[in-house]
Amino acid sequence: MASVPSLAVSGGAAAASFPAAAGADARRPPPSSVAVADKSNSNGRSIQVAQNGGGMEAPLRPLDVEEAMGMLREAKTVRSAMYVPLLHRCVEAGSLGDARAVHGHMVKTGTGADMFVATSLVNAYMRCGASRDARTLFDGMPEKNVVTWTALITGYTLNSQPAVALEVFVAMLDAGRYPSHFTLGATLSACSASDNVGVGKQVHGYMIKYGAESITSIGNSLCRLYAKSGSLESAMRAFRRVPDKNVITWTTMISACAEDENFVELGLTLFLDMLMDEVMPNEFTLTSVMSLCGTRLDLNLGKQVQAFCFKIGCETNLPVQNSTMYLYLRKGETEEAMRLFEEMDDVSIITWNAMISGYAQIMETAKDDLHARSRGFQALKIFRDLKRSSMKPDLFTFSSILSVCSAMMALEQGEQIHAQTIKTGFLSDVVVNSALVNMYNKCGCIEDATKAFVEMSTRTLVTWTSIISGYSQHGRSQEAIQLFEDMRFAGVKPNEITFVSVLSACSYAGLVDEAERYFNMMKEEYKIEPVVDHYGCMIDMFVRLGRLDDAFSFIKRTGFEPNEAIWSSLVAGCRSHGNMELAFYAADRLLELNPKGIETYVLLLNMYISTGRWHDVARVRKLMKQEDLGILRDRSWITIKDKVYFFRANDKTHEQSDDLYQLLENLLEKAKTIGYEPYQNAELSDSEDDEKPAAGSLKHHSERLAVALGLLQTPPGATIRITKNITMCRDCHSSIKFFSLLANREIVVRDSKRLHKFMDGRCSCGDFSSLL
């Protein structure tokens, strides 16, 4: 760090001269440190000392503010420029108290009238967070130049008051002052911070008028403004007009592309162009490029960028390491990601969040349910390790880990995290609270979800949609519809996902008139074009009511093409209502789509086998072989006292398996006495060693074994919660209804299609599903 060679004080025994006073620009602040010098040396040189027998000039020691103030108090008069390095030291230390002490000395010695020093003080107050002090000083200045105005504009933006910064800019123009390009850049930053692209465009017009658009720093600010406002096309136009692009220019555009998945290819192209222009990227550039690789899921390119980071020596930069680690996670390379994580010398909360959210995303794309759950457990373990570290979770941590709990139906862990959000104060954040509402919904706790929703001080569209969807899934259609109307009354505009939730509620309750009204409202009032999910809700409703002709008429009237899920629903519905002619028609349409889901083929096989259509059975099996779909694996999980138990169909690996099978036999016998009739399905499950589908024992499907364990190991009256990887079969769905009645228990099963809440012999799904 450069230092001033002498401290300029006059009075007393001697006076020292200020070297920058002669032949220097009085507007330029001197270096930002003050050094000890010999006040008795009249020519201003520092003390000469003998070192190792030779005469050498003593090295200068920078003063802290307290030492400098002590020396100032000894002087009678002080050169005004001397205050500037002291104020810089106050800014570096973030010491508002020291800045005020320097100000007090300036007032005492009458130096505060100097415009250059006063401007430095305005800047110091702003950067120390004292915007009111800065404004009071600014308003009292008899004279102001463009630097003073710019310091105030910049300061307000730094203090999260960008709207006030824009007001100052307008006042500056009204005062007849012409902004410099630094002023314009600061004003554009204020526009970006306040999302005021309208004023930004006016400033842009001003810059074009005065020919400032081609200045690199101005072009950079314009790119940032337009990119932040979501107008990447305008940002690119501003980018192309910058003649001398520097690393900030390129990085601004590449970072903007990294934030919008629709511009991934453009971002990577810009990076290549940057290298062709021989502009060396910095760590911010490479972090954004690695993010682009992550969005593109391009591990090969990511490895090349990683090698480039090693080449230029920024591989240990924390943001670069975080984005590299996150790319490996996105690609499922968990071992390499964990290795990078464990080898990092320094980590931030962003690092922990990247690990947790990375594992959370892997859960959604895992090749099977076993891998998904193992990644979920790893995310929970990382969260536990974070709590044991010196760092504290933030709102992103809590929202990510709550999403993991939602996916795993991990209620106990979710409740513990809920308690932590209360303790840390993050429960007040709308994102965390929305994640909490969703977690309770997915775990089958609609009352707890409602409590979390009611206690929210601010509700977003996502929150409203989540609670409406929760009531719909829990079979409480009237409450879901009422919440939808409350949302509209509150002035929140629904989106297409909200309409899916409310149409599902109408479907569950068979409210045809209401469903048609909301379907039309969506198109006419909110100008939302229906998508396949909206059509699916309407068709489900007609099928539930047994109005199969109306379901097919609706398809013809609206002219949309049903997807695999809708045709499967129609097949199941027609079969359930005994209209096999329409069931076979829907099955033919379904097969024309060349479905990819093995559950779809099992549904068709069961239908064809039950009706003796062996030619169609052979056709379906041939298609399954051509698609190489393998076998349908039946898996269920139940968590008891923080321990997770895993079951396959016909599983006998549990130490209490004899008790489980005996309990199931007893329950099924009792259920038959009160109306239970077994369904005869086929080809529903598998064993690990099977190479082709085989008939499974209906008594021993995985969810039944999990229910039996829950009944054995949980206290009477406790809710049993189970997750299942595929759709429940008809017989399990029917039998568990009777189990809930016989055991007087609430049993929640979340399968691959929906949430089933069994209580008193009824299910929240209304006994309608694409059941196998």
N, C-alpha and C positions, 0 to 999 in steps of 0.2 A: 504494500500500500504506500502510495506517495505521501510525503509529509511536508508541512510547511517548515522551513529551516529556522525560523525565529518567530517569536511571539511579539507583536508590535504593541508596546505599551509606552506611554510617555509620562513624565513626572517622576519625582523621586530622584535617585542618584543619577540615573541615566535613562536614555531612550533608545529603543531599538527600531530599526527601519523594517517595513513590510516589503519584501522583495517583489511581490506582484504588483506593487503600486506603480512602478515605473515601466512604461512600455507594454503594459498588459491591458486587455479589454476589461474595463471596469464592470461590464455586465456578466462576465464569466465567473462563476463561483470558483474559489480556490479549492485545492484538494481537500478531501473530507477528513483530514485528521490534523491535529495540532501537536507540535513537538516541543519538548522542553529545550530552552536555550538559555544562555548566560545573559541575564539582564544587565550585568556590568560591562558587557562587551559592546561598546558604542557603535562599532561598525556592523553589528548584527550577526556576526559569525558565531557559531556555536563553540562551546568550550574546547580548547585544545588539550589533550591529555597524552601522556607518554605511555605507549603500550609496547612491552617487550624491548624497552630501551629506545624506541623510536617515537617520533612525534606523529600521531595520527589524529584525524578529526573524529571526535566521539560520535558513535551512532546515536541517532535521535530517537527518543522514546515518545510515542504518541501519548498525549494526555487524555484522561477521561474527562467528562464534563465537570465533575465535582472539583478536580484539580484546577481545571481551566477557570472555573468560576471563582475559586479562591484567589487565583492570580489576578483576575479581573477586578476583584474587590479592592485590591491593593493599589490599583491605578486610578489616576484622576481623570484622564481622558483616554478614549479608545478609538482606534480606527474602525470605521463601520464594517469594512469588508471582513474583519476578523471574526465577526459573529457567524458568518456563513458556514465555515467548517464545523463550528460547534453545533449549529442547527442540523447539519448533516449527521453528526454523531448522535444527536437525539433521535433522528429518524431511524438510523441503523439499530439503535437500542430499543426503539419503540417507547421511549420515555417521555410521556406527556409532561410529567412533573419537571424534568430538566428543561424542556422547551419553554415552559412557563417561567422558570427561573431565568433563562437567558432573556426572555421577553421583558421580565421585570428589570433586569440590568440595563436593557436597551432604553426603556422608558426613563430610568434614573439618569442615564448619561445623555439623554436627548438624541439617541441614534435612531429611534424608531421612525423618524420622518424620512429616512433614506429609503427610496422606493425599492431599490434592489434588495436591501436587507429585509424590508417589510414583506416583499414577495417571497423570499426564502422562508420567513416565519409563517406566512399563509400556507405554504407548501408543507412545512413541518407540522403545523397543527392538523392539517387534513390527513397526513400520513400517520399521525398518531391517533386518529379517530375523533378529533375534537373539531367537528365541522362548524359548531356554533361559534367557538372562539375564532376560527378562521374567518367566518363571515363577518363577525363584529369588527375584526381588524381590517378586513377588506373594505367594509362600508365606511370606516373612519379614515381611510387613506386619502389624502388630498389629491394624489395623482396616481394613475394606474396605467401600465402599459399592457401590451398584448400578452406578455409573459405572466403578468398578474392574473389577468382574466383566465388564461389557460390553466394556471395552477388551481384556480377555484373550480373550473369545469372538471378537470381531471380528479380533483379531490372529492367532489360530490359523487362521481361515478365509483371511485374506490370505496366510498362509505355507503354504497348501496342506495344512493339517492339520485339515480340517473335522470329522473324527471326534473329535479331541481337544477341539475347540470344543464339541461336543455333550456330551462328558463334563463339561466345566466348567459347562455350563448345568444339568445334572442336579445337580452338586455345589452349585451356587448355590441351587437349590430345597431340597436337603437341609439347607443351612445356614440355612434359614428366611428367605431374602431374596426379595423380590417383584420380578420383572423389570419394567423399564419397557418402553414400546413400542419404544424403541431396542434393548433387549436382545432382544425378541421378533423384531424385524426381522433382527438379526444372527444369531440362532439359525436362522431360516428360510433365511438365506443359506448357513449351514453345512449345512443339510439339502439345499439345492439342489446345493452343491458336492460333497457326498458321495453324491448320488443316494439319500438316505435319506428317501423319501416317507412311510414308516411313522412315523418320529419327527415329521416335518413335520405329519402329520395329528393327532398328539397335541398338538403345539404349537397347531395350529389350534383344537382343542377347548378348550384352555386359554384362548385368546383369546376364543372365543365366551362362555365362562363369565364372563369378566371384562369383556366388552363392548368389547374392543379391535379387533374385526374391522372396524369401520367407519372406523378411522383410515387415512388415505390411504396412508401409507408401509407400514403393515402389509398392506393390501390389495394393494399393488404387489408386496410380497415373496411373498405367497400366489400371486398370478398367475404369478410367475416360477417358483416351486417346482413348481406343477402343470403348467405348460407344459413345463418342462424334463423332467419325468417322463413326458411323452407323454400326459397326461390333459388335453386341451384343453377338454373339457366341464367338468371341475372348475375349470379356470382361468377359464372364462367365468362360472361361478356366482360365484366369488370377485370377478370383475370387476364383475358387476352389483350386488354388495352394497356397492361403494365409492361413497358418496354424493357425494364431492367428487373427481372424477377429474381428475388433472393430466396433463401431457404424458407423464410417466413411465408412468402407468397405461395410457394409450392405446398408447404405444409398445411396452410390454411385450407386450400382446396382439397387436398388429399384427406384431411381430417373430416371435412364436410361430407365427402363421399363415404367415409367410413361410418358416418352416422345415419346413412340412408341406404338400405340394402338394395334399392333399385339402381344405385350408381356404383356398385362394386367394381364393375369392369372399367368404368371411367377412372376411378381412383387408382387402379393398378396401372392403367395406361399413362396417367399423369406421372406416376412414380417412375416409370420407364423413361418418359420424356425428360423428367428432371435429371436422371442420370445421363441421358444423352446430351443435355445442356451443360454437363459437367458441374452441376450444383451439388455439393456434398450434403446429403441428408443428415439431420441431427436425430437425437433420441426421440423427439416428439414425432418426427416424420416416420421413423421406423416403428414406433408404437402404433400409429394409425395404419401403416401398411400391414403390420401383423394382424391388426383387427380386421382388415379387409380379407386377409387370408382365412381368418376364422369364420367370417360370414360366408365366404365362398367354400369353406371346408376343404381348402386346398393345402394339404399338409406338405406336399412336395415343394410348392412355392414358399411356404412358410419356412421350411428348412433352409432354402436358399437365402431368404432374408435373415434367418438366424446366423448363417455362415457369414453374411455381409456384416452383421453386428460384431462378430468376432474380429473381422478384418479391420474395422475402423475403431475397435476398442470400446464399444458401448454395450457389450453383452451383459455387463453387471449393472447397467442402469435399471433401477427398480421398475419403472413403467414398461420398459422393453421386456424385462423378465416376466412381469405379470401377463402381458399380452401373449408372449410366447407360451407360457404355461397354460393359459386359457385356450389357445389354439389346440394344443395337444389334448386337452380335456374334451373340447368340442368334437374332436375326431375319435374319441374313445380310447386314446393312448394314455390310460390312467397311470400306468407304471412310470412312464417317462415324465408325465406331469408331476407325479409325486416326488420323483427324483429331483426335478428342478426345484420344487418347493422346499424339500429338505436341505438342498445345497445352498439355498439363498442365505447370504450373510445378514441381510436386513430385510424385513418384511413390513408391510403396512396393513392397515385394515382392508385396503383394496385387494391385497394379496389373498387374505383370508376369504373375502367375499367372492373373489374369482374362483377359488377352489370350491366353495360351497355351491355357488350358482352353476359352476361347470358340471358338478356331479348331478345337480338338479336337472339340468338340461339333458344329460346322458340318460336319465331315467325315462325321458319322453321318447328317446330314439333308440333305446336298447333293443337288441335283437329278440329278447324274450323277457318274460316277467321275472325270472330268477336274476338275470343280470340287472334289471331295473331296480329290484329291491336291494341287491347288494350295493349298488351305487348310492341308494338312499341311506343305507346304514353308514356308508363311508362319509356321506355329508353330515350326518348326525355326529359321527365321531370327530370330524374336523371342528364342528361347532363346539363340542365339548372341550377339545384342546384349546380353542380360541378363548373360552371362558377361563381356562386355567393359566393362560398367558397374561402378560402385562397389559395387553390391549383390551379394549372394550368393544362389544358389538355395536354397530350403528343401525340405522333404519333399513339399509339395504341388506344387512346380515339377517335381521329379523324377518323381513319379507321373503327372502330366499329360503330360509330354513322352515318357515311356516308353509311354503309351497311344497317342500319335501314331506312335511308331516301330512299335508292334504293328500298327496299322491299315495302315501303309504298307509293312510288311515291310522296314523300314529297319534291317537288322542291324548294318551298320557304325556308324551313328549310335548305335544302341542299345548297342553295345559300348563306345563312347566315353563315353556317359552312365553306364554301369555303372562304368567306371573313376573317373569323377568322384564317384559316390556313395561309393565306397571312400575316396577322398581326403578328402572332406568329412565322413565319418562317418555319413552318412544311410543307408548300407546296412543298419544295424542296425534301422532302422524297419520294422515289419511291413508297412505300406502300400507303401513303396517296394520292398521285397523281393518282395511279391506282384506288383506291377506288372512287376518284372524277370522273374519266373517266367513271367508271361503273355506278355511280349515275346518271350522265347526260344521259347516254345511256338508262337506265331503265326509266327515266322520259321523254323520247322522244325528248331530246335536242341534236341531233347529232352534230350540229354546236358547241355548248359549249363543248361537249365531245372532239371534234377534236381540239379545241383551247387548252384545258387542256393537250391533248396528245402532240401537237406540242411544247408546252412550257416546256415539261419535258426534263431535262438534261440527265437523264438515263432512259432507257426503258427496262423492263423485258419482258419475254415471256408472263406473265399474262397480261401486259399492251397491248402488240400487239394483243393478242387474244381478249381482251375486245373491242378494237376499231374495229377490223375486224368483230366481232359479231354484234357490234352496227350498222355498215353500212349495214350488211346483213339484220338485223331486220328492218331497215328503208327502205328497198327496193332499196338500192343503191349498186347493185351487182358489177358493174364494179369497183367502188371505193374500195369495199371490196377485190376484187381479186387483184387489184393493190397494196393495202396495204400488202397483203400476199406476193406478189413478192418482195416488198420493205423490208419486214422483212427477207426474205431469203437472199436478197442481203446484208443486214446488218450483216449477219452471225448468226442470231438467229434461232435455230433449232425448228421447230414446233412440237407440241405434238398432241395427238389424239383429244384434245378439239379444237385446232386450226383448224384441218382438218374438224371437224364438222361445224365450222363457215364458212369456205371457201366453203364446199360442200353445205351448206344451201344457200349461195349467188348464187351459180350456179343453185340450184334448183329454187329459186325465179325468176331467169331470164330465165330459160329454156335452159341453156347452157350445152347441153348434152356432146359435145366433151370435153369441159373444165372439166366438172365433172368427166368424165371417166379418163381423164389424171391425175387429182389430186388424184382420188381413187387409180389408179395404182402407182402413185408417193409415196403415203403413204405406200403402201405395199413393193414396190421394193427398193425405194431410202432410205426411213427412217425406214424400217423394223417394221412398226406399223401394228399390226393385226387389221383388221376392227372389230368394235363392233356394237351393234344394232343401235346406233345413226347414224353411217356412212351409214349403209344399209338403214335406214329410210330416210335419205336425198336423196339418189338415187331414192328410190321408190316415194317419194313426187314429185320429178322432173318429172318422167314419168307420174304420175297421173295428175299433173298440165297441161301437154301438151296433155292429153287425150290419151296417149299411154299406155292404160291399159294392153294390151297383153304383151308389153315390161316389164311392172312392174312385172307381174306374171312370166314371163320368167327369169327376173333377180333373183327372189326369188329361182326358181328351179336351175338356173345356179350356183349361189353362194352357195346354200345348207344351208343357215342359217334359223333359225326358227324365224319368226316374233313374236313380242310381242304384247300386247294388244293395245299399241299406234299405231303401224304400221297397224294392221288389221283394227282399227277404221278409220285410214286415208284412207285405201283402200275402206272401206264401203262408207265413205263420198264422195270420189272421183268418185267411180263407180256410185253412186246415182246421183251425180252432172252432170256427163256426160251421164246419161241415160242408162247405161249398167247394167240393173237390174240383169241379170243372174250372172255376176261376183260379183255384190253387195251381192246377196244372198249367193254365195259361200264363200265370205270373211266373211259374217256374221256368217255362220256356223262354220268357223275356229275360229272366235272370241269367240263364245260361248263355244267352246271346251276348251278354256283357263280358263273358269270359272272366268270372269273378276270381279274385285273388285270395279271399279269406277262406280258410279251411272250415270255419264254422258254417259258412254258407252251404258248402258241399255236404256237411253232416246233416244240416237241416233238410236238404233235398233227399239225401239217402234215407233218412228216417221216414219221410213222407212216402217215397216210392216203395220202400220195403213194407210199410204198414198197409199199403193198398195192393201189394203183389205185382207191381209194375217192374218186373225183373229186367226187361229190356232197358228201361231208363236207369235202373240201378247200375247195370253194366256201363252205360254211357257216362254216368257221373264218375264212376270209378276210373274209367279211361281218361277222363279230363283231369282228375286229380293226379293221375300218374304223369300225364303230360306236363302239368304245371309243377310237378315235383314238390307238392305241398307237405309231404311227410305225414305226420299223424297229429291228431288233436290231443294235446297234453292238458290234463285237468289238474290244476294247482289251487290250493287255498292256504291262507295264512290267518293266524289269530294271535294277538298279543295279550299275554297275561302277566301282570306284575313286571313290566319292562322286558319280558322275555318273549321272543317270537317263536311260534311253533308252525312248522311247515308240513302240509299233507299233500300226497298224491292220491289219485283214485286207488282204492283197494290197499291203502297203505297199512302196513303192520310193523313199521319200524319204531313207533312210539312205545315206550316201556309199559304204558297202560293200554295197549291196543286191545287186549282181551276184554278189559272193562268197557272200552269204547264200543266194541262190536256188540257186546251184551246189552249195553244201554240202548244202542240203536234198535236192536231186535225188540226190546221191550216197548220202546216208544212207537215203533211201527205197528206192533200188535195192538197197542192201546188206540192208536190213531184210526185203525180200521174199524174199531167199535163205534167211532163217532163220525164216520163218513168218509174216511180216506180211502181212495181207490188208486192203486198203482197204475202208472202209465207204462206201456211196453214200448220202449225206444230201443234203438240199436246203434252200434258203432259210435258210442259217445266218448269213450276215454281210451287210455292206453296204459301199457306198462313201459318201463324205460327200455326194455330190450325188444319190443315189438318193432317190426319193420313195416307193418301195414296196420290199418285200423282194425280194431277188434271190438267186439261187444263187451261192455263193462257191466259190472254188477250195479244195478240201480241203488241198492241199499248202501253201497260203500263209496259214493262219490266224495270228493275231497271236502266239500263244504259241510256235508253231513258229519264227517269225522271231526271237523273243526268245531261244529256246534256241540257234538257230544263231549269233546274235551272242555269246552267252555262251561257246559252244564256240570261237569265233574269238579272243575278246579276253581270256579268263581263262586262267591257267596250267593245265597238265594236272593232273587230280585235284581241282581246286577245285569246290566245290558251286555249282550254278547255281540262283538263286532268282528266281522270277517271280510277279507278281501279275496276275490276269486278272479283268475286270469281270463276266463271265458264266460259266456252267457250261461246262466243256470238252466238246467234242463227242466222240463215240465214236472217230472216226478219229484225232483228235489224241491222245487218251488212249492208244490202242493203239500209235500210232507212237512216242510219247515213251518208252514202256516199252522199245521196241527201241533207241531212241537211247541210253538210259542204259546198256544192255548193250554196244552197239557202241563208245561213247566211254569206257566204264568211268568214268562220272561219276554223282554223285548229283544229281538234278534235282528241285527242289521247286517245285511250282506251287500257289498258293493261289487257287482260283477263288471264285465267289460262293456256293458251297455248302459246300466243305470243302477240307482240305489234302491234296494228293497228293504223296507222297514216293516218287519213282521211283529204284530201285536194282537193278542186276543183272537188268533185265527184269521187275521186279515193282513193284506200287504198293501203298502202305500202305492205300489205301481198299478193298483186296480186290477190285478190278475191279467194284465196284458203286457206281453213282451215278445220279442222275436225268440221265443223259447225253442230250444232244441228238442 
